[in-house]
Amino acid sequence: SFWQGLKRKAMHQRLFSTMRQARLEIFQWLTYYNARRRHSSLGYLSPAEFEQQQQRAHTLTLAA
């Protein structure tokens, strides 16, 4: 799924003029994939949203 997504979303039918441009595009896709993409295993939250939710729950637990 990961490699298929990378190929389909970031590289499919793309011609990059430089290696730097290709690396930047892949880096941007990886940032999206790892931090902002919604995951079904996290209740369709992004990892960043899930971590914020967990942090709030932990803070509320400590306050109680």
mmCIF file of the N, C-alpha and C atoms, coordinates in Angstrom:
data_MODEL
# 
_entry.id   MODEL 
# 
loop_
_atom_site.group_PDB 
_atom_site.id 
_atom_site.type_symbol 
_atom_site.label_atom_id 
_atom_site.label_alt_id 
_atom_site.label_comp_id 
_atom_site.label_asym_id 
_atom_site.label_entity_id 
_atom_site.label_seq_id 
_atom_site.pdbx_PDB_ins_code 
_atom_site.Cartn_x 
_atom_site.Cartn_y 
_atom_site.Cartn_z 
_atom_site.occupancy 
_atom_site.B_iso_or_equiv 
_atom_site.pdbx_formal_charge 
_atom_site.auth_seq_id 
_atom_site.auth_comp_id 
_atom_site.auth_asym_id 
_atom_site.auth_atom_id 
_atom_site.pdbx_PDB_model_num 
ATOM 1   N N  . SER A 1 1  ? 0.825   -1.193 0.000   1.00 0.00 ? 1  SER A N  1 
ATOM 2   C CA . SER A 1 1  ? 0.000   0.000  0.000   1.00 0.00 ? 1  SER A CA 1 
ATOM 3   C C  . SER A 1 1  ? 0.870   1.258  0.000   1.00 0.00 ? 1  SER A C  1 
ATOM 4   N N  . PHE A 1 2  ? 1.904   1.254  0.846   1.00 0.00 ? 2  PHE A N  1 
ATOM 5   C CA . PHE A 1 2  ? 2.783   2.422  0.916   1.00 0.00 ? 2  PHE A CA 1 
ATOM 6   C C  . PHE A 1 2  ? 3.461   2.704  -0.415  1.00 0.00 ? 2  PHE A C  1 
ATOM 7   N N  . TRP A 1 3  ? 4.122   1.682  -0.959  1.00 0.00 ? 3  TRP A N  1 
ATOM 8   C CA . TRP A 1 3  ? 4.862   1.879  -2.204  1.00 0.00 ? 3  TRP A CA 1 
ATOM 9   C C  . TRP A 1 3  ? 3.914   2.176  -3.362  1.00 0.00 ? 3  TRP A C  1 
ATOM 10  N N  . GLN A 1 4  ? 2.787   1.520  -3.364  1.00 0.00 ? 4  GLN A N  1 
ATOM 11  C CA . GLN A 1 4  ? 1.803   1.774  -4.419  1.00 0.00 ? 4  GLN A CA 1 
ATOM 12  C C  . GLN A 1 4  ? 1.320   3.222  -4.348  1.00 0.00 ? 4  GLN A C  1 
ATOM 13  N N  . GLY A 1 5  ? 1.054   3.706  -3.142  1.00 0.00 ? 5  GLY A N  1 
ATOM 14  C CA . GLY A 1 5  ? 0.616   5.085  -2.973  1.00 0.00 ? 5  GLY A CA 1 
ATOM 15  C C  . GLY A 1 5  ? 1.680   6.069  -3.413  1.00 0.00 ? 5  GLY A C  1 
ATOM 16  N N  . LEU A 1 6  ? 2.918   5.813  -3.047  1.00 0.00 ? 6  LEU A N  1 
ATOM 17  C CA . LEU A 1 6  ? 4.018   6.699  -3.448  1.00 0.00 ? 6  LEU A CA 1 
ATOM 18  C C  . LEU A 1 6  ? 4.121   6.761  -4.967  1.00 0.00 ? 6  LEU A C  1 
ATOM 19  N N  . LYS A 1 7  ? 4.094   5.619  -5.599  1.00 0.00 ? 7  LYS A N  1 
ATOM 20  C CA . LYS A 1 7  ? 4.202   5.594  -7.057  1.00 0.00 ? 7  LYS A CA 1 
ATOM 21  C C  . LYS A 1 7  ? 3.021   6.295  -7.718  1.00 0.00 ? 7  LYS A C  1 
ATOM 22  N N  . ARG A 1 8  ? 1.812   5.997  -7.229  1.00 0.00 ? 8  ARG A N  1 
ATOM 23  C CA . ARG A 1 8  ? 0.604   6.531  -7.853  1.00 0.00 ? 8  ARG A CA 1 
ATOM 24  C C  . ARG A 1 8  ? 0.444   8.027  -7.598  1.00 0.00 ? 8  ARG A C  1 
ATOM 25  N N  . LYS A 1 9  ? 0.681   8.476  -6.367  1.00 0.00 ? 9  LYS A N  1 
ATOM 26  C CA . LYS A 1 9  ? 0.398   9.858  -6.006  1.00 0.00 ? 9  LYS A CA 1 
ATOM 27  C C  . LYS A 1 9  ? 1.535   10.822 -6.309  1.00 0.00 ? 9  LYS A C  1 
ATOM 28  N N  . ALA A 1 10 ? 2.769   10.390 -6.134  1.00 0.00 ? 10 ALA A N  1 
ATOM 29  C CA . ALA A 1 10 ? 3.885   11.322 -6.254  1.00 0.00 ? 10 ALA A CA 1 
ATOM 30  C C  . ALA A 1 10 ? 4.675   11.171 -7.546  1.00 0.00 ? 10 ALA A C  1 
ATOM 31  N N  . MET A 1 11 ? 4.641   9.999  -8.169  1.00 0.00 ? 11 MET A N  1 
ATOM 32  C CA . MET A 1 11 ? 5.570   9.785  -9.266  1.00 0.00 ? 11 MET A CA 1 
ATOM 33  C C  . MET A 1 11 ? 4.934   9.366  -10.591 1.00 0.00 ? 11 MET A C  1 
ATOM 34  N N  . HIS A 1 12 ? 3.700   8.911  -10.572 1.00 0.00 ? 12 HIS A N  1 
ATOM 35  C CA . HIS A 1 12 ? 3.078   8.372  -11.780 1.00 0.00 ? 12 HIS A CA 1 
ATOM 36  C C  . HIS A 1 12 ? 3.015   9.425  -12.887 1.00 0.00 ? 12 HIS A C  1 
ATOM 37  N N  . GLN A 1 13 ? 3.587   9.084  -14.032 1.00 0.00 ? 13 GLN A N  1 
ATOM 38  C CA . GLN A 1 13 ? 3.590   9.913  -15.229 1.00 0.00 ? 13 GLN A CA 1 
ATOM 39  C C  . GLN A 1 13 ? 4.139   11.313 -14.957 1.00 0.00 ? 13 GLN A C  1 
ATOM 40  N N  . ARG A 1 14 ? 5.153   11.403 -14.101 1.00 0.00 ? 14 ARG A N  1 
ATOM 41  C CA . ARG A 1 14 ? 5.789   12.676 -13.812 1.00 0.00 ? 14 ARG A CA 1 
ATOM 42  C C  . ARG A 1 14 ? 7.210   12.653 -14.338 1.00 0.00 ? 14 ARG A C  1 
ATOM 43  N N  . LEU A 1 15 ? 7.634   13.734 -14.900 1.00 0.00 ? 15 LEU A N  1 
ATOM 44  C CA . LEU A 1 15 ? 9.017   13.897 -15.313 1.00 0.00 ? 15 LEU A CA 1 
ATOM 45  C C  . LEU A 1 15 ? 9.610   15.021 -14.468 1.00 0.00 ? 15 LEU A C  1 
ATOM 46  N N  . PHE A 1 16 ? 10.652  14.702 -13.752 1.00 0.00 ? 16 PHE A N  1 
ATOM 47  C CA . PHE A 1 16 ? 11.309  15.686 -12.915 1.00 0.00 ? 16 PHE A CA 1 
ATOM 48  C C  . PHE A 1 16 ? 12.530  16.217 -13.652 1.00 0.00 ? 16 PHE A C  1 
ATOM 49  N N  . SER A 1 17 ? 12.720  17.519 -13.605 1.00 0.00 ? 17 SER A N  1 
ATOM 50  C CA . SER A 1 17 ? 13.845  18.104 -14.325 1.00 0.00 ? 17 SER A CA 1 
ATOM 51  C C  . SER A 1 17 ? 15.165  17.896 -13.596 1.00 0.00 ? 17 SER A C  1 
ATOM 52  N N  . THR A 1 18 ? 15.100  17.735 -12.275 1.00 0.00 ? 18 THR A N  1 
ATOM 53  C CA . THR A 1 18 ? 16.326  17.513 -11.496 1.00 0.00 ? 18 THR A CA 1 
ATOM 54  C C  . THR A 1 18 ? 16.074  16.452 -10.431 1.00 0.00 ? 18 THR A C  1 
ATOM 55  N N  . MET A 1 19 ? 17.148  15.877 -9.933  1.00 0.00 ? 19 MET A N  1 
ATOM 56  C CA . MET A 1 19 ? 17.057  14.921 -8.838  1.00 0.00 ? 19 MET A CA 1 
ATOM 57  C C  . MET A 1 19 ? 16.535  15.631 -7.589  1.00 0.00 ? 19 MET A C  1 
ATOM 58  N N  . ARG A 1 20 ? 16.933  16.869 -7.401  1.00 0.00 ? 20 ARG A N  1 
ATOM 59  C CA . ARG A 1 20 ? 16.470  17.656 -6.248  1.00 0.00 ? 20 ARG A CA 1 
ATOM 60  C C  . ARG A 1 20 ? 14.944  17.797 -6.265  1.00 0.00 ? 20 ARG A C  1 
ATOM 61  N N  . GLN A 1 21 ? 14.381  18.071 -7.419  1.00 0.00 ? 21 GLN A N  1 
ATOM 62  C CA . GLN A 1 21 ? 12.939  18.214 -7.557  1.00 0.00 ? 21 GLN A CA 1 
ATOM 63  C C  . GLN A 1 21 ? 12.235  16.895 -7.220  1.00 0.00 ? 21 GLN A C  1 
ATOM 64  N N  . ALA A 1 22 ? 12.781  15.788 -7.680  1.00 0.00 ? 22 ALA A N  1 
ATOM 65  C CA . ALA A 1 22 ? 12.201  14.478 -7.385  1.00 0.00 ? 22 ALA A CA 1 
ATOM 66  C C  . ALA A 1 22 ? 12.250  14.196 -5.888  1.00 0.00 ? 22 ALA A C  1 
ATOM 67  N N  . ARG A 1 23 ? 13.392  14.461 -5.271  1.00 0.00 ? 23 ARG A N  1 
ATOM 68  C CA . ARG A 1 23 ? 13.526  14.242 -3.831  1.00 0.00 ? 23 ARG A CA 1 
ATOM 69  C C  . ARG A 1 23 ? 12.565  15.105 -3.036  1.00 0.00 ? 23 ARG A C  1 
ATOM 70  N N  . LEU A 1 24 ? 12.392  16.364 -3.434  1.00 0.00 ? 24 LEU A N  1 
ATOM 71  C CA . LEU A 1 24 ? 11.473  17.256 -2.742  1.00 0.00 ? 24 LEU A CA 1 
ATOM 72  C C  . LEU A 1 24 ? 10.036  16.742 -2.841  1.00 0.00 ? 24 LEU A C  1 
ATOM 73  N N  . GLU A 1 25 ? 9.652   16.290 -4.012  1.00 0.00 ? 25 GLU A N  1 
ATOM 74  C CA . GLU A 1 25 ? 8.297   15.758 -4.211  1.00 0.00 ? 25 GLU A CA 1 
ATOM 75  C C  . GLU A 1 25 ? 8.060   14.527 -3.334  1.00 0.00 ? 25 GLU A C  1 
ATOM 76  N N  . ILE A 1 26 ? 9.048   13.637 -3.281  1.00 0.00 ? 26 ILE A N  1 
ATOM 77  C CA . ILE A 1 26 ? 8.921   12.438 -2.449  1.00 0.00 ? 26 ILE A CA 1 
ATOM 78  C C  . ILE A 1 26 ? 8.883   12.814 -0.975  1.00 0.00 ? 26 ILE A C  1 
ATOM 79  N N  . PHE A 1 27 ? 9.717   13.756 -0.560  1.00 0.00 ? 27 PHE A N  1 
ATOM 80  C CA . PHE A 1 27 ? 9.713   14.211 0.831   1.00 0.00 ? 27 PHE A CA 1 
ATOM 81  C C  . PHE A 1 27 ? 8.356   14.795 1.209   1.00 0.00 ? 27 PHE A C  1 
ATOM 82  N N  . GLN A 1 28 ? 7.785   15.612 0.347   1.00 0.00 ? 28 GLN A N  1 
ATOM 83  C CA . GLN A 1 28 ? 6.473   16.201 0.626   1.00 0.00 ? 28 GLN A CA 1 
ATOM 84  C C  . GLN A 1 28 ? 5.409   15.115 0.742   1.00 0.00 ? 28 GLN A C  1 
ATOM 85  N N  . TRP A 1 29 ? 5.465   14.116 -0.124  1.00 0.00 ? 29 TRP A N  1 
ATOM 86  C CA . TRP A 1 29 ? 4.487   13.034 -0.047  1.00 0.00 ? 29 TRP A CA 1 
ATOM 87  C C  . TRP A 1 29 ? 4.661   12.238 1.240   1.00 0.00 ? 29 TRP A C  1 
ATOM 88  N N  . LEU A 1 30 ? 5.915   11.967 1.631   1.00 0.00 ? 30 LEU A N  1 
ATOM 89  C CA . LEU A 1 30 ? 6.168   11.236 2.868   1.00 0.00 ? 30 LEU A CA 1 
ATOM 90  C C  . LEU A 1 30 ? 5.672   12.010 4.085   1.00 0.00 ? 30 LEU A C  1 
ATOM 91  N N  . THR A 1 31 ? 5.842   13.317 4.074   1.00 0.00 ? 31 THR A N  1 
ATOM 92  C CA . THR A 1 31 ? 5.339   14.154 5.166   1.00 0.00 ? 31 THR A CA 1 
ATOM 93  C C  . THR A 1 31 ? 3.826   14.026 5.256   1.00 0.00 ? 31 THR A C  1 
ATOM 94  N N  . TYR A 1 32 ? 3.158   14.088 4.118   1.00 0.00 ? 32 TYR A N  1 
ATOM 95  C CA . TYR A 1 32 ? 1.709   13.912 4.106   1.00 0.00 ? 32 TYR A CA 1 
ATOM 96  C C  . TYR A 1 32 ? 1.337   12.516 4.605   1.00 0.00 ? 32 TYR A C  1 
ATOM 97  N N  . TYR A 1 33 ? 2.010   11.504 4.078   1.00 0.00 ? 33 TYR A N  1 
ATOM 98  C CA . TYR A 1 33 ? 1.668   10.122 4.404   1.00 0.00 ? 33 TYR A CA 1 
ATOM 99  C C  . TYR A 1 33 ? 1.831   9.834  5.887   1.00 0.00 ? 33 TYR A C  1 
ATOM 100 N N  . ASN A 1 34 ? 2.903   10.330 6.477   1.00 0.00 ? 34 ASN A N  1 
ATOM 101 C CA . ASN A 1 34 ? 3.211   10.017 7.869   1.00 0.00 ? 34 ASN A CA 1 
ATOM 102 C C  . ASN A 1 34 ? 2.504   10.903 8.882   1.00 0.00 ? 34 ASN A C  1 
ATOM 103 N N  . ALA A 1 35 ? 2.154   12.112 8.510   1.00 0.00 ? 35 ALA A N  1 
ATOM 104 C CA . ALA A 1 35 ? 1.619   13.041 9.512   1.00 0.00 ? 35 ALA A CA 1 
ATOM 105 C C  . ALA A 1 35 ? 0.174   13.453 9.291   1.00 0.00 ? 35 ALA A C  1 
ATOM 106 N N  . ARG A 1 36 ? -0.252  13.579 8.058   1.00 0.00 ? 36 ARG A N  1 
ATOM 107 C CA . ARG A 1 36 ? -1.576  14.161 7.826   1.00 0.00 ? 36 ARG A CA 1 
ATOM 108 C C  . ARG A 1 36 ? -2.606  13.212 7.235   1.00 0.00 ? 36 ARG A C  1 
ATOM 109 N N  . ARG A 1 37 ? -2.165  12.090 6.679   1.00 0.00 ? 37 ARG A N  1 
ATOM 110 C CA . ARG A 1 37 ? -3.108  11.147 6.054   1.00 0.00 ? 37 ARG A CA 1 
ATOM 111 C C  . ARG A 1 37 ? -3.963  10.493 7.125   1.00 0.00 ? 37 ARG A C  1 
ATOM 112 N N  . ARG A 1 38 ? -5.241  10.401 6.884   1.00 0.00 ? 38 ARG A N  1 
ATOM 113 C CA . ARG A 1 38 ? -6.153  9.774  7.833   1.00 0.00 ? 38 ARG A CA 1 
ATOM 114 C C  . ARG A 1 38 ? -5.989  8.261  7.796   1.00 0.00 ? 38 ARG A C  1 
ATOM 115 N N  . HIS A 1 39 ? -6.009  7.641  8.977   1.00 0.00 ? 39 HIS A N  1 
ATOM 116 C CA . HIS A 1 39 ? -5.815  6.201  9.103   1.00 0.00 ? 39 HIS A CA 1 
ATOM 117 C C  . HIS A 1 39 ? -7.072  5.565  9.675   1.00 0.00 ? 39 HIS A C  1 
ATOM 118 N N  . SER A 1 40 ? -7.541  4.505  9.059   1.00 0.00 ? 40 SER A N  1 
ATOM 119 C CA . SER A 1 40 ? -8.731  3.822  9.569   1.00 0.00 ? 40 SER A CA 1 
ATOM 120 C C  . SER A 1 40 ? -8.465  3.238  10.952  1.00 0.00 ? 40 SER A C  1 
ATOM 121 N N  . SER A 1 41 ? -7.242  2.802  11.209  1.00 0.00 ? 41 SER A N  1 
ATOM 122 C CA . SER A 1 41 ? -6.922  2.219  12.514  1.00 0.00 ? 41 SER A CA 1 
ATOM 123 C C  . SER A 1 41 ? -6.894  3.256  13.636  1.00 0.00 ? 41 SER A C  1 
ATOM 124 N N  . LEU A 1 42 ? -6.877  4.526  13.282  1.00 0.00 ? 42 LEU A N  1 
ATOM 125 C CA . LEU A 1 42 ? -6.894  5.608  14.278  1.00 0.00 ? 42 LEU A CA 1 
ATOM 126 C C  . LEU A 1 42 ? -8.253  6.305  14.316  1.00 0.00 ? 42 LEU A C  1 
ATOM 127 N N  . GLY A 1 43 ? -9.274  5.610  13.855  1.00 0.00 ? 43 GLY A N  1 
ATOM 128 C CA . GLY A 1 43 ? -10.608 6.207  13.844  1.00 0.00 ? 43 GLY A CA 1 
ATOM 129 C C  . GLY A 1 43 ? -10.740 7.294  12.796  1.00 0.00 ? 43 GLY A C  1 
ATOM 130 N N  . TYR A 1 44 ? -10.048 7.130  11.686  1.00 0.00 ? 44 TYR A N  1 
ATOM 131 C CA . TYR A 1 44 ? -10.040 8.078  10.569  1.00 0.00 ? 44 TYR A CA 1 
ATOM 132 C C  . TYR A 1 44 ? -9.542  9.456  10.988  1.00 0.00 ? 44 TYR A C  1 
ATOM 133 N N  . LEU A 1 45 ? -8.582  9.473  11.910  1.00 0.00 ? 45 LEU A N  1 
ATOM 134 C CA . LEU A 1 45 ? -7.879  10.688 12.278  1.00 0.00 ? 45 LEU A CA 1 
ATOM 135 C C  . LEU A 1 45 ? -6.482  10.625 11.678  1.00 0.00 ? 45 LEU A C  1 
ATOM 136 N N  . SER A 1 46 ? -5.896  11.783 11.461  1.00 0.00 ? 46 SER A N  1 
ATOM 137 C CA . SER A 1 46 ? -4.492  11.793 11.054  1.00 0.00 ? 46 SER A CA 1 
ATOM 138 C C  . SER A 1 46 ? -3.652  11.487 12.285  1.00 0.00 ? 46 SER A C  1 
ATOM 139 N N  . PRO A 1 47 ? -2.426  11.032 12.109  1.00 0.00 ? 47 PRO A N  1 
ATOM 140 C CA . PRO A 1 47 ? -1.581  10.776 13.277  1.00 0.00 ? 47 PRO A CA 1 
ATOM 141 C C  . PRO A 1 47 ? -1.425  12.009 14.164  1.00 0.00 ? 47 PRO A C  1 
ATOM 142 N N  . ALA A 1 48 ? -1.315  13.188 13.568  1.00 0.00 ? 48 ALA A N  1 
ATOM 143 C CA . ALA A 1 48 ? -1.191  14.419 14.359  1.00 0.00 ? 48 ALA A CA 1 
ATOM 144 C C  . ALA A 1 48 ? -2.456  14.658 15.183  1.00 0.00 ? 48 ALA A C  1 
ATOM 145 N N  . GLU A 1 49 ? -3.627  14.485 14.579  1.00 0.00 ? 49 GLU A N  1 
ATOM 146 C CA . GLU A 1 49 ? -4.893  14.660 15.311  1.00 0.00 ? 49 GLU A CA 1 
ATOM 147 C C  . GLU A 1 49 ? -5.026  13.625 16.416  1.00 0.00 ? 49 GLU A C  1 
ATOM 148 N N  . PHE A 1 50 ? -4.632  12.390 16.124  1.00 0.00 ? 50 PHE A N  1 
ATOM 149 C CA . PHE A 1 50 ? -4.723  11.324 17.111  1.00 0.00 ? 50 PHE A CA 1 
ATOM 150 C C  . PHE A 1 50 ? -3.826  11.623 18.308  1.00 0.00 ? 50 PHE A C  1 
ATOM 151 N N  . GLU A 1 51 ? -2.608  12.078 18.050  1.00 0.00 ? 51 GLU A N  1 
ATOM 152 C CA . GLU A 1 51 ? -1.691  12.421 19.143  1.00 0.00 ? 51 GLU A CA 1 
ATOM 153 C C  . GLU A 1 51 ? -2.238  13.565 19.985  1.00 0.00 ? 51 GLU A C  1 
ATOM 154 N N  . GLN A 1 52 ? -2.818  14.580 19.347  1.00 0.00 ? 52 GLN A N  1 
ATOM 155 C CA . GLN A 1 52 ? -3.421  15.694 20.090  1.00 0.00 ? 52 GLN A CA 1 
ATOM 156 C C  . GLN A 1 52 ? -4.555  15.196 20.967  1.00 0.00 ? 52 GLN A C  1 
ATOM 157 N N  . GLN A 1 53 ? -5.381  14.328 20.437  1.00 0.00 ? 53 GLN A N  1 
ATOM 158 C CA . GLN A 1 53 ? -6.494  13.768 21.190  1.00 0.00 ? 53 GLN A CA 1 
ATOM 159 C C  . GLN A 1 53 ? -5.991  12.962 22.387  1.00 0.00 ? 53 GLN A C  1 
ATOM 160 N N  . GLN A 1 54 ? -4.954  12.165 22.170  1.00 0.00 ? 54 GLN A N  1 
ATOM 161 C CA . GLN A 1 54 ? -4.382  11.371 23.259  1.00 0.00 ? 54 GLN A CA 1 
ATOM 162 C C  . GLN A 1 54 ? -3.767  12.274 24.328  1.00 0.00 ? 54 GLN A C  1 
ATOM 163 N N  . GLN A 1 55 ? -3.105  13.332 23.896  1.00 0.00 ? 55 GLN A N  1 
ATOM 164 C CA . GLN A 1 55 ? -2.487  14.261 24.836  1.00 0.00 ? 55 GLN A CA 1 
ATOM 165 C C  . GLN A 1 55 ? -3.554  14.955 25.689  1.00 0.00 ? 55 GLN A C  1 
ATOM 166 N N  . ARG A 1 56 ? -4.651  15.367 25.060  1.00 0.00 ? 56 ARG A N  1 
ATOM 167 C CA . ARG A 1 56 ? -5.753  16.006 25.815  1.00 0.00 ? 56 ARG A CA 1 
ATOM 168 C C  . ARG A 1 56 ? -6.336  15.038 26.823  1.00 0.00 ? 56 ARG A C  1 
ATOM 169 N N  . ALA A 1 57 ? -6.542  13.791 26.415  1.00 0.00 ? 57 ALA A N  1 
ATOM 170 C CA . ALA A 1 57 ? -7.104  12.789 27.313  1.00 0.00 ? 57 ALA A CA 1 
ATOM 171 C C  . ALA A 1 57 ? -6.149  12.531 28.489  1.00 0.00 ? 57 ALA A C  1 
ATOM 172 N N  . HIS A 1 58 ? -4.867  12.487 28.198  1.00 0.00 ? 58 HIS A N  1 
ATOM 173 C CA . HIS A 1 58 ? -3.870  12.268 29.257  1.00 0.00 ? 58 HIS A CA 1 
ATOM 174 C C  . HIS A 1 58 ? -3.839  13.458 30.222  1.00 0.00 ? 58 HIS A C  1 
ATOM 175 N N  . THR A 1 59 ? -3.923  14.674 29.688  1.00 0.00 ? 59 THR A N  1 
ATOM 176 C CA . THR A 1 59 ? -3.932  15.878 30.515  1.00 0.00 ? 59 THR A CA 1 
ATOM 177 C C  . THR A 1 59 ? -5.163  15.906 31.405  1.00 0.00 ? 59 THR A C  1 
ATOM 178 N N  . LEU A 1 60 ? -6.310  15.535 30.855  1.00 0.00 ? 60 LEU A N  1 
ATOM 179 C CA . LEU A 1 60 ? -7.539  15.512 31.647  1.00 0.00 ? 60 LEU A CA 1 
ATOM 180 C C  . LEU A 1 60 ? -7.449  14.454 32.744  1.00 0.00 ? 60 LEU A C  1 
ATOM 181 N N  . THR A 1 61 ? -6.831  13.328 32.445  1.00 0.00 ? 61 THR A N  1 
ATOM 182 C CA . THR A 1 61 ? -6.666  12.282 33.438  1.00 0.00 ? 61 THR A CA 1 
ATOM 183 C C  . THR A 1 61 ? -5.780  12.750 34.594  1.00 0.00 ? 61 THR A C  1 
ATOM 184 N N  . LEU A 1 62 ? -4.726  13.453 34.267  1.00 0.00 ? 62 LEU A N  1 
ATOM 185 C CA . LEU A 1 62 ? -3.820  13.979 35.293  1.00 0.00 ? 62 LEU A CA 1 
ATOM 186 C C  . LEU A 1 62 ? -4.511  15.056 36.126  1.00 0.00 ? 62 LEU A C  1 
ATOM 187 N N  . ALA A 1 63 ? -5.362  15.849 35.516  1.00 0.00 ? 63 ALA A N  1 
ATOM 188 C CA . ALA A 1 63 ? -6.052  16.933 36.228  1.00 0.00 ? 63 ALA A CA 1 
ATOM 189 C C  . ALA A 1 63 ? -7.121  16.388 37.179  1.00 0.00 ? 63 ALA A C  1 
ATOM 190 N N  . ALA A 1 64 ? -7.652  15.222 36.882  1.00 0.00 ? 64 ALA A N  1 
ATOM 191 C CA . ALA A 1 64 ? -8.723  14.665 37.708  1.00 0.00 ? 64 ALA A CA 1 
ATOM 192 C C  . ALA A 1 64 ? -8.215  14.006 38.922  1.00 0.00 ? 64 ALA A C  1 
# 
